[in-house]
Amino acid sequence: MAKKIPFEMVLEKAHGYKADMTKFLRDMIAIPSESCDEEKVVLRIKEEMLKVGFDKVDIDPMGNVLGYIGHGPHLIAMDAHIDTVGIGNIKNWTFDPYEGMEDDEIIGGRGTSDQEGGMASMVYAGKIIKDLGLEDQYTLMVTGTVQEEDCDGLCWQYIIEQSKIRPEFVVSTEPTDCQIYRGQRGRMEIRIDVQGVSCHGSAPERGDNAIFKMGPILNELKELSGHLGNDEFLGKGTLTVSEIFFTSPSRCAVADSCAVSIDRRLTWGETWEGALDEIRALPAVKAAKAEVSMYNYDRPAYTGLVYPTECYFPTWKCEEDHFTVKTLTRAYEGLFNKKPTVDKWTFSTNGVSIMGRHGIPVVGFGPGKEPEAHAPNEKTWKAHLVTCAAMYAAIPLAYMEEIGE
């Protein structure tokens, strides 16, 4: 039988490490770590993992940092992507996004909610496990993964497909406001290309204006966006035009090509094939003989590794009675003597590969809040770090109880 979880002691330890987690998070914030430039923050995380007593720490060929606690047969993983988006317009910040700020309750800086706060809590959960001797018939793998902001899930495609690591389930520490999240809509990145013929702008009838040909397509895309799939839990599929491109010999010429990018969010039951086909079927797309395609991603990791993939990120969800939701509920109720809120993410996570592509169950619990992601003056809450560290320390034994070992 699994060891009994000393909930009060776990919580006490988590509170005791609040200052350590705060310092560690601020250290990570101070290291700019946009996608494909994460090496310095990865090394800082490895240093902290070794300091608190992880049994083994590896950095894989893609640059992901993998820390291990315990040596049992049941492999459980917890994941935080440790790359961030850029800072945007610095004028929108009231403090330096890398120097950060803190007061008694919050920590500010780029990456606090999205999502280096999750890494701080995971590392100190490992220390709590070590301090209290909570190792059992499990091995806990804590991952700090790269390139998620550029191509969500690519890091876990590599971990599963190339490193051949398959945990029994994964806890995503993306921000959930300390609630349990059990799914998200998928997404894909689509491009529409229209060709034209350039000519002098003084006689546009001699050419074929590609921008004009794109106009009716845009109108039909807007109409299509109101008729996409819906799911009672995950919500509606969505479609928005996110970029527009053109080529023209000059400002005094007719444009000879035009292209747009589409951010397509896929709800339960929608497929990437269907999303492409419904655009190809639009009358304006047919009339313009437009090409509809999916983007590919092949940007090198900071290690130089290129692991190309198509920009399709599948929808996933666990049912309310799934063992992952039950496991986290068991840990939450034991620690906090109340029922958790169970919900879903609006945005996308590494779960698109872990569960969406490879069928490994994912459940979410993380510090910070979704609206902080990618926003100026990003912040997280010190109390969230404590709550999540306690949860992450309790989850492995809660899982052992759930499966009766």
N, C-alpha and C positions, 0 to 999 in steps of 0.2 A: 504493500500500500504506500501511497505517496506520503511524504512528510506533511504534518499539519502546518498550515500557513500561520505564522505568528503575526497577525494583521497589525496589532498595536505596535509591535517592535519595528515592523516594516515602515509604518507611518512615522514613527519617532525618528528612525534613521533618515528617512527622506527629508523631513524637516531639518534635521541636523546638517544635511548637505546642501541646503539652499544657497549658502554663500559660495560654496565650491562650484555649484552648477552655474551660478550667476557669473563668476569669474571666467569659467571655461567658455560659456556662451559669448561673453564679451571678447574673449581672445579670438574666437572664430569669426565674429562680426568684423573685427579689426583687420582680417585678412581678406582682401577682395577675392572672390571665388566664383566668378561667372563661369558658365558652362565652357568646358575645355581648358580652363585655367584654374583647376582645383588643387594642384599638387601641394601647395603650401598648407592649405587647410587640412588636407588628408594627412600630412605628416604631423600636424598639430594634434589631430584626433588620435593617431597612432600613439603619440607620446602620452596622451591622457589615458588611453586604454591600458597601456603598460604600467603607468603610474598607479592606477587603482587596482591592478591585480588580475587583468584578463589572462587566461591561460595561454592564449596564442593570438597573434595579430598578423594578418597577411595583407599585402597589397597586390591585387591581381593585375594581369597585363593591361586591362582597360584603365586601371587606376582606382578602382573601388577598394575601400578599406574594409576588411572583414575581421571582426574580433570575436573570439570564442570564449565562452564560460562553460565549464563542465565537460564531461566525457560520456554522457549517457547515450543510449541508442535512439532516442526520439529527438530529431532535429527540429528546433523551433527557430524562426528568424524574426528579427525586428529590423525595420528599414527606415532610414532617413536619407533623402537626397541632400547632399551638402553643397551643391552648386546653387547660385542665386541668379536672379535677373540683375540687370544694371540698375542704376539709381534714377534714371530718367532726368528730368529737369531739376537741377540742384536747388533752384529757387523755390521749389515746392516743399523743401525740407526745412524744418525749424531747428534741426541739429545736424551735425555731420553724420552721414549714414554709416560710416565705418568707425569713427571714433565712438559713436553711439552715445547713449545716455541711460541713466537709471535713477529711480527714486525708490521709496520704500516698497512700491507695489509693482512697477513695470520696468522693463528693459527695452530700449529703443535701438534700432539699427537695421540695416538691410540683412535679411535672413533670420530675424528673430522668430517670426511666426512661420515663415516659408523658407527653410524649415529646419534651421540648425538648432532651434530649441529642442526639437525631438531628439537630436543627437546628444545634447547635454543630459537630458533625462535618462536616455538609454545607458549611457556610460556609467552614470551614478547608480542606476538600477543594478548594473553588474557589480558595483562595489557593495551595495546592500546585500546582494546574494552571497558574495564572498564573506562579508562581515558576519552574517547570520548563519552561514553554513547551509544555505538553502539548495545546494546542488542535489540532484536526484537522478532519476533515470532519463535525463534530458541533456542535450547540448544546446545552449543558446548561442546563436550566431547574430551578432549585431553588425549591420552593414551601413557604411556611409558611402552612398552611391553617387556617381557622376553623370553629368549631361542630361539630367532629367528635365531641366527647363528647356533645353534644346530639343530633346526627343524622349518624351516620357516612356519609361519601360525599357529603353535600349540597354541600360546597365543590367537589368535582370534578364533580358534575353541572353546576354553574354554569360551571366552567372549560371543560368539553367542550361543553356545549349552548349556552351564551351567548357565551363568548369564542372558541369554535370552535378550541380548541387541542387537537390530537391527537398526543401523543408516540408514538414507535414502541414504547416500553415505559416503565414507571415502576418505580423502586426505592422501596419503602416503607421508611422508617427507623423504624417501630414497633419496640419491643424484641424482639430474637430471641436474646439472649445471644451475639451475634456468630456466629450460624448462618444458613444460607440457608433461608428459609421460602417455600413455593411454593403456599400455599392456606389457606383458612379456611372454616368453616361460615358460611352466611348466617344471617340472623335476621329476625324480624318482631315487631311489637308489636300484640297482639290484645286486644280488649275484648269482654266478654260482659255484656250488660245484661238484668236480670230486673225485671219490673214487679209490684207488689203493690197492695194497697188498705189504707190506714191505718185504724185505729180505736183506741179506748181500750184500753190494755194490760190493764185489768181484765176485758175480755171479748174476748180475741183471736179467738174464733170468728167475730166479726162482720167481721173483715178478712181479708186475704190476705197473709201475711208473706213479703216478698220475700227476706229473709235465709234463712228456712227453705227456700225454693224453690232458693236457690243451693247449699245444702248437698249434695244428691245430685250436682249438676253438679261440684262440687269433687272428690268421690270418684271420679267417672268420669274427670275430667281426670288425676287421679293414676294411675289404671289405664291410661289412654291413653299416659301418658308412658313406660311400659315397653314399648310396642309401636311405636315410631317407626322410621324408616329408619336404615340403617347403611351406612357406606362404609369400605372397607379402609384408606384413607389418612386421611380426614377424621374418621372415627368416627361416633358415633350422633347422630341428631337428639335434641333435648331439649325439654322443656316444663316451665315452672314458673310458678306463680301468684305475681306479684310485688307486687300491690296489691289492696286491697279498699275499696270505697266503699259508702255507703248514704245514704238520706234517710229521715227520720222526723220527725213533728211534735214529738216530745219523747222523753225516756227512759221516759215512761209511755205509749208508743204502739207500735203495730205498724209496722214498717218498710214503706214503700211503694215502695222501689226498692233494688236492690242491684246492684253491678257489680264485676267483677274485671278486672285487667290480667294478661296472659300474656306472658312472655318465651319466645318459640319460636325455638330454634336449628335451622336447616335444613341437613341434610347433603346430599351429592351425590344428585341425582335427586328430591329433594322440591321441591314448588312451593308458592307462596303460596296458590294456589287450593285445592290439596289440603289444606294445613294448615287453612284455614278450613272446608272441607267435612267433614273428619274430626271437627271439633268440632260442627258443625251436625248431624251424624248421630248424636250421642250421645243415647240415650233420654231422659236427664234434661233435656237442652237442648230437645228436642222437646216434652216434657211441660210444661215451664215457658214454652214459646213465647218462649224467649230470643232476643235479637238478638246475632249474632256479627259483629264488624266489625274492620277494621284502623284503627289510629290514623293521623292525619295530623299533619304538622309544619309550622308556619307562623310560628315565632318570628322576629322581625326580627334581622338581623345588627347588629353595632355601628354599621354605616354607615346603618342604617335600612332596608336592602333586605330585602324579604320574598320568598323563593323557595320556595313551598310544595311539599311532596312527601308521598307516602304512606310510612308507616313500614315499608317492605319493603326489605331489604338483601340482595341475592342472593349465594348461594354461588359461590365461584370456586376454581379450581386450575389450575396449569400442570403438565404432565407432567414426569417426571424428565429426559427428553431434550429439553426445550424450550430454545430458544436463550437465554432469560433465565437459566435455571439453569446452562447451559453457560458463559454470559458471566461470571457471578459466580464459578463454579468456577474458570475460567481466571484471573481476577484473584486469587482467594484462594490458589490453589496457587502462583502466581508470587510473591506477597508472603510467604507463610508456609511454603512447602515442605511442605505436608501437605494431605490431603483434608479438605474441609469436611463438617460434618454438615448434612444436608438434612431439614427437618421442616416443621411447619405451626403456625399460630397457633391457640390455643384461643379467643381473643376475636375481635372484629370490627375491621376497618380500613377505610380509604378505598378499598381494593380492591373493595369491594362495588359502587361506582359505576364505577371505572376499568375493571375487567375484568368484574364481575358484570353491569352494565347496558350497558356500551359496548364490551366486547370488546378493550380495550387491555391487553396482557399486563402483569402485575404480578409482581414478585419482592421478597422481603423480606430486609433485612439491617440490623440496628440495634443500638445500644448499650443496655444495661440488660436487665432480665429481666421476663417477664410477671407473676410473682407480686408485683412491686413496684407494679404499676399499681393506683391507687385505694387503696393501703394506707397506714396511718400509717407515719411514719419512712421514706418512700420514698427510695431511693438509686440511684445508678448508679456505675460504676467508671471511673476515669480511664484505665485501660488500654483499656477499651472505646471511649472517645472516640478514642484514637489508632488503634486497629485499624480503626474505621469510617471515619475521615478518610482513611486510606491506601486502603481499599477504594473509597470514593466517588471518589477521584482517579484510581484505576486502571480503574474500570468502563467509562468511555466508550471508552478505547482498546481495552480487551478486547472490547468490542462491535464496534468497527471491524475487529478481527482476526477475530472470529467470523463476520462477514458478508463478509469478504474485501475490505475497502476500506481 
